[in-house]
Amino acid sequence: QYFVEILKAKGTLRQDIRESIFSSIPSIHSVNQTLLVRLENGDFGRGFDDFCPLLHHYVTYVDNIQNANKVLAV
């Protein structure tokens, strides 16, 4: 998400291109942050139990790879 913000601030990519490439990054970042807090608190079981139902965010990201590659090839 850090790099997406840099691209946004510098205007490196148009908004529609950023969204087509990085659309699911904010949700993945949120899921990772939540898991990290659980792991840092030593709550491994609960952390992974909460994490597993949210794996669909990664599926969304992977499903978009071909589209992102097409956008980047332009």
Contacts in CASP RR format, 6 or more apart in sequence:
PFRMAT RR
TARGET T0000
AUTHOR 0000-0000-0000
METHOD contacts of the structure
MODEL  1
QYFVEILKAKGTLRQDIRESIFSSIPSIHSVNQTLLVRLENGDFGRGFDD
FCPLLHHYVTYVDNIQNANKVLAV
1 25 0 8 1.000
1 26 0 8 1.000
1 29 0 8 1.000
4 18 0 8 1.000
4 22 0 8 1.000
4 25 0 8 1.000
6 12 0 8 1.000
7 13 0 8 1.000
7 18 0 8 1.000
8 15 0 8 1.000
8 18 0 8 1.000
13 21 0 8 1.000
17 71 0 8 1.000
20 64 0 8 1.000
20 67 0 8 1.000
20 68 0 8 1.000
20 71 0 8 1.000
21 64 0 8 1.000
21 68 0 8 1.000
21 71 0 8 1.000
21 72 0 8 1.000
23 60 0 8 1.000
23 64 0 8 1.000
24 57 0 8 1.000
24 60 0 8 1.000
24 61 0 8 1.000
24 64 0 8 1.000
25 61 0 8 1.000
27 57 0 8 1.000
27 60 0 8 1.000
28 57 0 8 1.000
28 58 0 8 1.000
28 61 0 8 1.000
31 51 0 8 1.000
31 54 0 8 1.000
31 57 0 8 1.000
34 47 0 8 1.000
34 50 0 8 1.000
34 51 0 8 1.000
35 47 0 8 1.000
35 48 0 8 1.000
35 50 0 8 1.000
35 51 0 8 1.000
38 44 0 8 1.000
38 45 0 8 1.000
38 46 0 8 1.000
38 47 0 8 1.000
38 48 0 8 1.000
38 50 0 8 1.000
38 51 0 8 1.000
39 47 0 8 1.000
END
